[in-house]
Amino acid sequence: MPETTKQHPVKDALRHRLRLPEPRHPALEPPPVDHEETGHPRLDKVVFGVAAAVAVGFVLWGALSTQTLASSAESGLDFVVHNTGWLFSLVATGFVVFVIWLAASRYGNIPLGGDGERPEFRTSSWIAMMFSAGMGIGLMFYGVTEPLSHLVTPPPGTGGPGEDAVQTAMATTMFHWSLHPWAIYAVVGLAVSYGVFRKGRTLLISSAFAPLIGARRAAGPAGRVIDIFAIFATLFGSATSLGLGALQISSGLEIVGGWGPLGNGALVGIIAVLTVCFILSAVSGVAKGIQWLSNINMVLALALAFFVFVVGPTVFILNLLPTTISAYVSDLAVMSARTDASSAEGVRDWLATWTIFYWAWWVSWTPFVGMFIARISRGRTIRQFVSGVLLVPSVVSLVWFAIFGGTGIEQQQNGLDLAGAASSEGTLFAMLANLPWSTLTSIVVMVLVAIFFVSGADAASIVMGTLSERGVLEPNRRTVVFWGAATGAVAAVMLLIGGSDALSGLQNVTIVAALPFLLVMVGLAVALVKDLSHDPQVVRRQYAAAAVEHAVVAGVSEHGDDFSLTVQETAPGEGVGELVATEPVSVESVDEVRGPEQRSGSHRPDASAEAGSPDQVSSAGSSEESEPVRA
């Protein structure tokens, strides 16, 4: 193996100018990383400028020519569903297989942090936070609507309403809310968590591409394009959630308050109020207050679910749990392969309304949710991460839809036409109206929706600020306020372009906006595998296998059964390193490559450790000092 101390004047000068650490042996763990901020970060004018210009342009387009934007969104939807619908379906299912493979492979024991580092949060707290991430506006909006919709209008190709309609409805709902969405989140969460806590990179999506395109390219124009796409995805994903929340609150006010039909003006007003609330939440810095609201919201959600379970069709709900699991497993392959190529009538419109919309929505939320689960998973192994991220939210979704969807299905089967009597956003309120204390529970639903959004959207605006300011953990308040206001404005435009069917406007734009980041995520998965293949733990296994095999062959050849293994230094080029295809690597981060004048505030301590010596595990004949090792 070549000496790592060989002088390279040009490389040494460049390393000194960029303040990069000395090369380290690939089998050695990187030094600890200090992510404390050393000064106020500088705004990345390219990333922020381009993303902000597109956001403002979208809002102005919608305000000045709503019909033109609506027509363009519809055309874009047609193109995406017809030409790339297969890609959404294939990639979503591929991510499920990918993360399960990672957990079961040799990479499963790699920690998201230093060797021997303990998890930052206790398992119970980690699961509780994962449970919190699994809840939200989506479960409130679709908890009754989706199972009921699939019951009344089954997916194309599954036959009409019949004795298997309940199983099909629940299986389809779980397909959209269990393994697939959380596998999508897990890809980004793993890549970010591994890069930040194991490799010491900055908290940017682009920094995770360093092993694929190189640290300098990841810090250059290519990396900035990736971060811009991440901002777009987060912006439109957050706006979609805000729009869904506004629709549901509006429906609740109509039903509970008796205010009559509320038009687009009321929706814009609700969006404005929610936007102001989450902007204040994001910039206030009152972390305890937000945590208190989140905890109260979790208690309210659990209380509401328990109430519906007790006063609703309890036995039917319990029977629905194993039925749903069985139907989901049985139909998983067919549901995963459903595309526009199907000959079933109406499959294109159905996919755009349901499956592809969901995959696009989950993709658009990955920068936020991925960073969230990455930050709470430090110290856990990849196997623990995947198990928790896939299973915990999936169980939450199963129980939630069994309770709320099961209650709605039971009422529909007993002659209460919930599907025909209420809109998508009003179905939950219509179901609660048939239970005791309907006014109180409807008010609780509106409070839940509002707080769920405020407690999530403030974090999303901070994530967009982080991406705009080179990965800093606490971005400038003005940047956060801008992205918060942009989210509200984009949500209003997305609702308006839907016309009388506001939900379609949200869905159309979300699907089109998510396509670029879907391609980014594919590259992210490739970069992660390449990163893991050079992890110190993997390299050590390669060295161990090569060294032991070489030593055992030599020992048996020279000493028969009577030999032991020892470690001794060899001349350069004659050690175990010659048997393993590795090169000394630097632990540089993308932030460091950008140079001191572009630092985001994160920095790395001096890492001047020398590369490991070219040791070799050799065989030696047995003696009184060493017990023989029987081969």
C-alpha positions in Angstrom: 0.0 0.0 0.0 1.5 3.4 -0.9 2.7 5.6 1.9 0.1 8.2 2.9 2.8 10.6 4.0 4.2 11.2 0.5 4.5 14.9 -0.3 2.2 16.5 -3.0 3.0 20.2 -3.1 0.0 21.2 -5.2 -2.5 19.1 -3.2 -0.9 20.3 0.1 -1.2 23.9 -0.9 -4.8 23.5 -1.9 -5.5 21.6 1.3 -3.9 24.4 3.3 -5.9 27.1 1.4 -9.2 25.3 2.0 -8.3 24.3 5.5 -9.1 20.7 4.8 -8.0 17.9 7.3 -5.2 15.6 6.5 -6.1 12.3 4.8 -7.1 9.5 7.2 -7.0 5.8 6.8 -10.3 4.6 5.5 -10.6 2.0 8.3 -10.4 4.7 10.9 -13.5 6.5 12.2 -13.7 10.3 11.4 -12.9 12.6 14.2 -15.7 14.1 16.2 -17.5 17.0 14.6 -18.5 20.2 16.3 -21.6 21.7 14.7 -21.7 24.8 16.9 -22.2 28.0 15.0 -19.2 30.4 15.1 -20.9 33.4 13.6 -23.9 34.6 11.7 -24.2 32.7 8.4 -24.3 34.3 5.0 -27.3 33.8 2.8 -26.6 31.6 -0.2 -27.8 34.2 -2.7 -28.0 31.8 -5.6 -30.1 29.2 -3.8 -32.4 31.7 -2.1 -32.6 34.1 -5.1 -33.6 31.5 -7.7 -36.0 29.7 -5.3 -37.6 32.9 -4.2 -37.9 34.3 -7.7 -39.8 31.2 -8.9 -42.0 31.3 -5.8 -42.9 34.9 -6.3 -43.4 34.3 -10.0 -45.8 31.5 -9.3 -47.8 33.7 -7.0 -47.9 36.6 -9.4 -48.9 34.3 -12.3 -51.8 32.9 -10.2 -52.9 36.3 -9.1 -52.8 37.9 -12.6 -53.9 35.0 -14.7 -55.5 32.3 -12.6 -57.1 30.5 -15.6 -53.8 30.4 -17.5 -52.0 28.9 -14.6 -54.8 26.4 -14.0 -54.6 25.3 -17.7 -50.9 24.9 -17.5 -51.1 22.9 -14.3 -53.7 20.6 -15.9 -51.4 20.1 -18.9 -48.5 19.4 -16.7 -50.5 16.9 -14.8 -51.5 15.1 -18.0 -47.8 14.9 -19.0 -46.6 13.7 -15.7 -49.3 11.1 -15.1 -49.1 9.7 -18.7 -45.3 9.8 -19.2 -43.9 9.5 -15.7 -46.6 7.8 -13.6 -44.7 4.6 -14.0 -41.6 6.3 -12.5 -43.5 7.4 -9.4 -44.9 3.9 -8.9 -41.6 2.1 -9.6 -39.5 4.4 -7.4 -41.9 4.4 -4.5 -41.9 0.6 -4.4 -38.2 0.5 -5.1 -37.6 2.6 -2.0 -39.5 0.1 0.1 -37.2 -2.7 -1.1 -34.2 -0.5 -0.9 -34.5 0.5 2.8 -35.5 -3.1 3.9 -32.4 -4.4 2.0 -30.2 -1.8 3.8 -31.5 -2.9 7.2 -31.0 -6.6 6.4 -27.6 -6.2 4.7 -24.1 -5.8 6.1 -24.8 -2.1 6.4 -27.5 -2.6 9.0 -25.1 -2.4 12.0 -23.5 0.9 10.9 -24.4 3.6 13.4 -25.7 7.0 12.5 -22.9 8.6 14.5 -19.6 7.6 16.0 -18.7 4.0 16.8 -20.1 3.1 20.2 -22.1 6.4 20.3 -25.3 5.9 22.3 -28.7 7.1 20.9 -29.4 10.7 21.7 -33.0 9.9 22.7 -34.4 7.0 24.7 -36.3 4.5 22.6 -39.6 5.4 24.2 -39.1 9.1 23.4 -37.9 8.3 19.9 -41.0 6.2 19.2 -43.2 8.9 20.6 -41.7 11.5 18.3 -42.0 9.1 15.4 -45.7 8.6 16.4 -46.0 12.4 16.3 -44.5 12.6 12.8 -46.9 9.9 11.6 -49.9 12.0 12.6 -51.0 15.3 10.9 -53.4 17.0 8.7 -53.4 14.2 6.2 -54.7 11.7 8.7 -57.3 14.1 9.9 -58.4 15.0 6.3 -58.4 11.5 4.8 -59.1 9.4 8.0 -62.8 8.9 7.0 -62.8 10.2 3.4 -60.4 7.7 1.8 -61.7 4.4 3.0 -65.3 5.6 2.4 -64.4 6.8 -1.1 -62.8 3.5 -2.1 -65.8 1.6 -0.6 -68.3 3.5 -2.7 -66.1 3.8 -5.8 -63.5 1.0 -5.8 -60.2 1.4 -7.7 -60.5 0.7 -11.4 -60.0 -3.0 -12.2 -61.0 -4.3 -8.7 -64.7 -4.8 -9.5 -67.8 -3.0 -8.3 -69.0 -2.7 -4.7 -69.5 -6.2 -3.3 -68.6 -8.4 -0.4 -64.8 -7.7 -0.9 -65.3 -3.9 -1.1 -64.4 -3.3 2.5 -61.2 -5.3 2.3 -60.2 -3.5 -1.0 -61.0 -0.1 0.5 -58.9 -0.6 3.6 -56.0 -2.3 1.7 -55.9 0.6 -0.8 -55.9 3.1 2.1 -53.1 1.3 3.9 -51.1 1.1 0.7 -51.1 4.9 0.5 -50.3 5.4 4.2 -47.9 2.7 5.5 -44.7 1.3 4.1 -44.4 3.3 0.9 -44.6 6.8 2.2 -42.3 6.1 5.2 -39.8 4.3 3.0 -39.7 7.5 0.9 -39.0 9.5 4.0 -36.4 7.0 5.2 -34.2 7.4 2.2 -33.7 11.1 2.8 -33.6 10.6 6.6 -30.8 8.0 6.3 -28.8 10.0 3.8 -28.9 13.2 5.8 -28.4 11.5 9.2 -25.4 9.4 8.0 -23.8 12.4 6.3 -24.2 14.8 9.2 -23.6 12.5 12.2 -21.2 9.9 10.7 -19.3 12.0 8.1 -19.6 15.5 9.6 -21.2 17.1 6.6 -23.5 20.1 6.7 -27.3 19.8 7.1 -28.0 20.1 3.3 -29.5 17.7 0.9 -26.7 18.5 -1.6 -24.0 17.5 0.9 -25.3 13.9 0.8 -24.3 13.8 -2.9 -20.6 14.3 -2.1 -19.7 10.5 -2.5 -21.5 10.5 -5.9 -20.4 13.7 -7.6 -17.6 14.8 -5.3 -17.5 17.3 -2.5 -16.5 20.2 -4.7 -19.4 19.6 -7.2 -21.8 19.1 -4.3 -20.7 22.5 -3.0 -20.9 24.1 -6.5 -23.6 24.7 -9.1 -24.8 21.1 -9.1 -25.3 21.1 -5.3 -27.1 24.4 -5.4 -29.6 23.0 -8.0 -30.3 20.1 -5.7 -31.0 22.4 -2.8 -33.2 24.6 -4.9 -35.3 21.5 -5.9 -35.5 20.6 -2.2 -36.9 24.1 -1.4 -39.4 23.7 -4.2 -40.5 20.4 -2.9 -40.9 21.6 0.7 -42.7 24.8 -0.4 -45.3 23.0 -2.4 -45.7 20.2 0.0 -46.3 22.6 2.9 -48.7 24.6 0.8 -50.7 21.5 0.0 -51.0 20.7 3.7 -52.0 24.3 4.4 -54.6 24.1 1.7 -56.1 20.8 3.0 -56.2 22.3 6.5 -58.0 25.4 5.2 -60.5 23.3 3.4 -61.3 21.2 6.5 -61.5 24.1 8.8 -63.8 25.8 6.3 -66.1 22.8 6.2 -66.1 22.6 10.0 -67.2 26.2 10.3 -70.0 25.6 7.8 -71.3 22.5 9.7 -70.7 23.6 13.3 -71.1 27.3 13.0 -73.9 27.2 10.4 -72.2 29.9 8.4 -73.4 28.6 5.1 -71.2 27.9 2.1 -67.9 29.6 2.4 -66.2 30.6 -0.8 -62.6 31.2 -1.9 -62.4 34.5 0.0 -63.0 32.6 3.3 -60.4 30.0 2.3 -57.8 32.7 1.7 -58.7 34.3 5.0 -58.2 31.0 6.9 -54.9 30.5 5.1 -53.8 34.0 6.1 -54.6 33.3 9.8 -52.8 30.0 9.8 -49.8 31.5 8.0 -49.5 34.3 10.6 -49.7 31.7 13.4 -46.9 29.4 12.1 -44.7 32.4 11.1 -44.9 33.7 14.7 -44.3 30.2 15.9 -41.2 29.8 13.8 -39.6 33.1 14.7 -40.6 33.3 18.3 -38.0 30.9 19.6 -40.3 29.8 22.3 -39.5 26.2 21.9 -41.2 25.1 25.1 -44.5 26.7 24.0 -44.4 24.9 20.7 -43.6 21.7 22.4 -46.4 22.2 24.8 -48.9 22.8 21.9 -47.6 19.6 20.2 -48.0 17.6 23.3 -51.6 18.9 23.9 -52.4 18.1 20.2 -51.1 14.6 20.7 -53.3 14.1 23.8 -56.3 15.5 21.9 -55.7 13.2 18.9 -55.5 10.1 21.1 -58.5 11.2 23.1 -60.5 11.7 19.9 -59.5 8.3 18.6 -60.3 6.6 21.9 -63.7 8.4 22.0 -64.7 7.2 18.5 -63.4 3.7 19.2 -65.6 3.4 22.4 -68.8 5.1 21.2 -68.5 3.8 17.7 -68.7 0.2 16.3 -66.0 -1.2 18.6 -66.3 -4.8 17.6 -66.4 -3.9 13.9 -63.2 -1.9 14.3 -61.4 -4.7 16.1 -62.4 -7.2 13.4 -61.2 -4.7 10.8 -57.6 -4.7 12.0 -56.7 -8.3 11.0 -58.8 -8.0 7.9 -57.0 -4.9 6.8 -53.6 -6.5 7.4 -54.5 -9.6 5.4 -56.0 -7.7 2.5 -53.0 -5.3 2.4 -50.5 -8.1 2.2 -52.6 -10.0 -0.4 -53.1 -7.0 -2.7 -49.7 -5.3 -2.3 -48.1 -6.5 -5.5 -51.2 -5.6 -7.6 -51.5 -2.1 -6.0 -47.8 -1.4 -6.5 -47.9 -2.3 -10.2 -51.0 -0.2 -11.1 -50.1 2.3 -13.8 -51.7 4.2 -16.7 -51.0 1.2 -18.9 -53.9 -0.6 -17.2 -56.9 -1.2 -19.5 -59.3 -0.4 -16.7 -61.5 2.6 -17.5 -60.7 5.7 -15.5 -57.4 4.5 -14.1 -55.5 7.6 -15.2 -57.9 10.0 -13.3 -57.9 7.6 -10.3 -54.1 7.5 -10.1 -53.8 11.3 -10.4 -56.4 11.7 -7.6 -54.9 9.0 -5.3 -51.7 7.0 -5.7 -49.5 9.4 -7.8 -50.8 12.4 -5.8 -49.8 10.6 -2.6 -46.4 9.7 -3.9 -45.8 13.2 -5.0 -47.0 14.6 -1.7 -44.7 12.4 0.3 -41.8 13.2 -2.0 -42.5 16.9 -1.5 -42.4 16.5 2.3 -39.2 14.5 2.4 -36.8 17.4 2.9 -38.7 18.4 6.0 -39.7 15.0 7.4 -36.4 13.4 6.4 -34.4 16.1 8.2 -36.7 15.8 11.2 -36.3 12.0 11.6 -32.6 12.3 10.9 -32.0 14.8 13.7 -33.8 12.6 16.3 -32.1 9.4 15.2 -28.4 10.1 16.0 -26.7 7.1 17.6 -29.1 4.5 16.2 -28.0 1.9 13.7 -29.4 1.8 10.2 -31.3 -1.4 11.1 -32.9 0.3 14.2 -33.7 3.4 12.1 -35.4 1.5 9.3 -37.4 -0.7 11.7 -38.7 2.3 13.7 -39.4 4.5 10.7 -41.3 1.9 8.7 -43.1 0.1 11.5 -44.2 2.7 14.1 -46.0 5.1 11.7 -47.5 2.2 9.8 -49.1 0.8 12.9 -50.4 4.3 13.8 -51.9 4.6 10.4 -53.5 1.1 10.6 -55.1 1.9 14.0 -56.2 5.4 12.9 -57.9 4.3 9.7 -59.5 1.3 11.3 -61.1 3.6 13.9 -62.2 6.5 11.8 -62.5 4.7 8.4 -64.2 1.7 10.0 -66.7 3.9 11.7 -67.5 5.7 8.5 -67.8 2.4 6.6 -70.2 1.0 9.2 -72.4 4.1 9.1 -72.4 3.9 5.3 -73.4 0.3 5.3 -76.2 1.0 7.8 -77.9 3.5 5.4 -76.3 6.8 6.4 -75.0 8.1 3.1 -71.9 9.9 4.3 -70.2 9.7 0.9 -73.1 11.4 -0.9 -74.0 13.9 1.9 -70.7 15.5 2.4 -67.6 16.7 0.5 -64.2 15.2 1.0 -63.3 17.8 3.6 -66.6 17.4 5.4 -66.9 13.6 5.7 -65.2 13.5 9.1 -67.6 16.1 10.5 -70.6 14.2 8.9 -69.4 11.0 10.6 -69.0 12.7 14.0 -72.5 14.2 13.7 -73.9 10.6 14.1 -72.0 10.1 17.4 -72.6 11.7 20.8 -71.2 15.2 21.6 -70.7 16.0 17.9 -70.4 19.7 18.3 -67.6 19.3 20.9 -65.7 16.7 18.8 -66.0 18.8 15.7 -64.5 21.8 17.5 -61.7 19.5 18.7 -61.1 18.4 15.0 -60.7 22.0 13.9 -58.3 22.8 16.8 -56.3 19.6 15.9 -56.0 20.6 12.3 -54.9 24.1 13.1 -52.3 23.1 15.6 -51.1 20.1 13.6 -50.3 22.5 10.8 -48.8 25.3 12.9 -46.5 22.9 14.7 -45.4 21.3 11.4 -45.3 24.3 9.0 -43.1 26.4 11.3 -40.5 23.6 11.1 -40.9 23.4 7.3 -40.2 27.1 7.0 -37.1 26.7 9.1 -36.0 23.9 6.9 -36.3 26.1 3.8 -34.4 28.7 5.7 -31.7 26.2 6.5 -31.4 25.1 2.8 -31.2 28.8 1.9 -28.4 29.5 4.3 -25.9 26.7 3.7 -27.2 24.3 6.3 -27.2 26.5 9.4 -29.4 25.1 12.2 -30.9 28.5 13.0 -31.5 30.6 9.9 -32.1 34.3 9.9 -35.6 35.3 10.9 -36.2 37.3 7.8 -35.5 34.3 5.7 -37.9 32.2 7.7 -40.6 34.8 7.5 -40.2 35.1 3.8 -40.7 31.3 3.3 -43.6 31.3 5.7 -45.4 34.0 3.8 -44.5 32.3 0.5 -46.1 29.1 1.7 -49.3 30.8 2.5 -49.4 32.7 -0.8 -48.6 29.5 -2.8 -51.4 27.6 -0.9 -53.9 30.3 -1.8 -53.0 30.2 -5.4 -53.1 26.4 -5.6 -56.6 26.5 -4.1 -57.8 29.2 -6.5 -56.7 27.5 -9.7 -58.9 24.5 -8.7 -61.9 26.7 -9.1 -65.0 25.1 -7.6 -62.9 21.9 -7.0 -60.2 23.5 -4.8 -58.7 20.1 -3.9 -57.9 19.4 -7.6 -55.8 22.5 -7.7 -53.7 21.3 -4.8 -53.2 17.9 -6.3 -52.3 19.1 -9.8 -49.6 21.4 -8.8 -48.2 19.1 -6.1 -47.7 16.2 -8.6 -45.9 18.5 -11.2 -43.7 20.2 -8.6 -42.6 16.9 -7.0 -41.2 15.3 -10.2 -37.7 17.0 -10.1 -37.1 16.0 -6.5 -38.1 12.4 -7.2 -35.1 12.3 -9.6 -33.0 13.8 -6.9 -34.0 11.1 -4.4 -33.0 8.4 -6.8 -29.5 9.9 -7.0 -29.6 10.3 -3.2 -30.1 6.5 -2.8 -27.2 5.7 -5.1 -25.0 8.2 -3.2 -25.9 6.6 0.1 -24.9 3.1 -1.0 -21.6 4.4 -2.3 -21.1 6.2 1.0 -21.9 3.1 3.0 -19.6 0.9 1.0 -16.6 3.0 2.2 -17.7 3.2 5.8 -14.9 2.5 8.3 -16.8 -0.4 9.7 -17.1 -2.0 6.2 -13.5 -1.3 5.5 -12.4 -2.9 8.8 -14.4 -6.0 7.9 -12.6 -6.2 4.6 -9.2 -5.8 6.2 -10.0 -8.4 8.9 -11.2 -11.0 6.3 -8.2 -10.4 4.1 -5.7 -10.4 6.9 -7.0 -13.5 8.7 -7.3 -15.5 5.5 -3.8 -14.5 4.5 -2.3 -15.3 7.9 -4.1 -18.6 8.3 -2.9 -19.9 4.9 0.6 -18.8 5.7 0.4 -20.3 9.2 -0.9 -23.7 8.1 1.7 -23.8 5.3 4.6 -23.1 7.6 3.6 -24.4 11.0 0.7 -26.9 10.5 -1.7 -26.7 13.4 0.6 -25.1 15.8 0.6 -21.3 15.1 -0.9 -18.1 16.5 -1.8 -14.8 14.9 0.1 -11.6 15.8 0.2 -8.0 14.4 3.5 -6.6 13.2 4.6 -3.7 11.1 5.7 -4.4 7.5 7.6 -2.5 4.9 5.5 -0.1 2.8 3.6 -2.0 0.1 3.8 -5.4 1.8 1.0 -5.2 4.3 -2.6 -6.2 4.3 -3.5 -3.0 2.6 -2.2 -4.5 -0.6 -5.0 -7.1 -0.4 -7.8 -4.6 0.0 -8.9 -2.1 -2.7 -9.1 1.1 -0.6 -7.5 4.5 -0.7 -6.9 6.9 2.2 -9.8 9.3 2.3 -10.3 12.7 3.7 -13.2 13.5 6.1 -13.8 16.8 4.4 -17.3 18.1 4.4 -19.1 20.1 1.7 -19.1 23.1 4.0 -15.3 22.9 4.3 -14.8 22.6 0.5 -16.7 25.9 0.1 -13.9 27.6 2.0 -13.7 29.8 5.1 -15.3 32.8 3.2 -18.4 30.7 2.6 -18.7 28.9 5.9 -22.2 28.3 7.1 -21.2 28.5 10.7 -20.6 24.8 11.1 -16.9 23.9 11.5 -14.8 20.9 12.1 -11.9 20.7 14.6 -8.5 20.2 13.2 -8.2 16.6 12.1 -4.5 16.1 11.6 -4.3 12.4 12.6 -1.9 10.5 10.5 -3.0 7.6 8.4 -2.6 4.2 10.0 0.7 2.3 9.6 0.8 -0.5 7.1 0.3 -3.2 9.7 0.0 -6.8 8.7 -1.6 -9.7 10.6 0.9 -12.5 10.3 1.3 -16.1 11.6 3.9 -17.2 14.1 4.8 -20.6 15.4 3.6 -21.4 18.9 5.8 -20.6 21.9 5.5 -20.4 25.6 4.3 -16.8 25.4 1.5 -17.4 23.0 -1.2 -20.1 23.0 -1.5 -21.9 19.6 -4.6 -21.2 17.7 -6.0 -24.4 16.1 -6.8 -23.8 12.4 
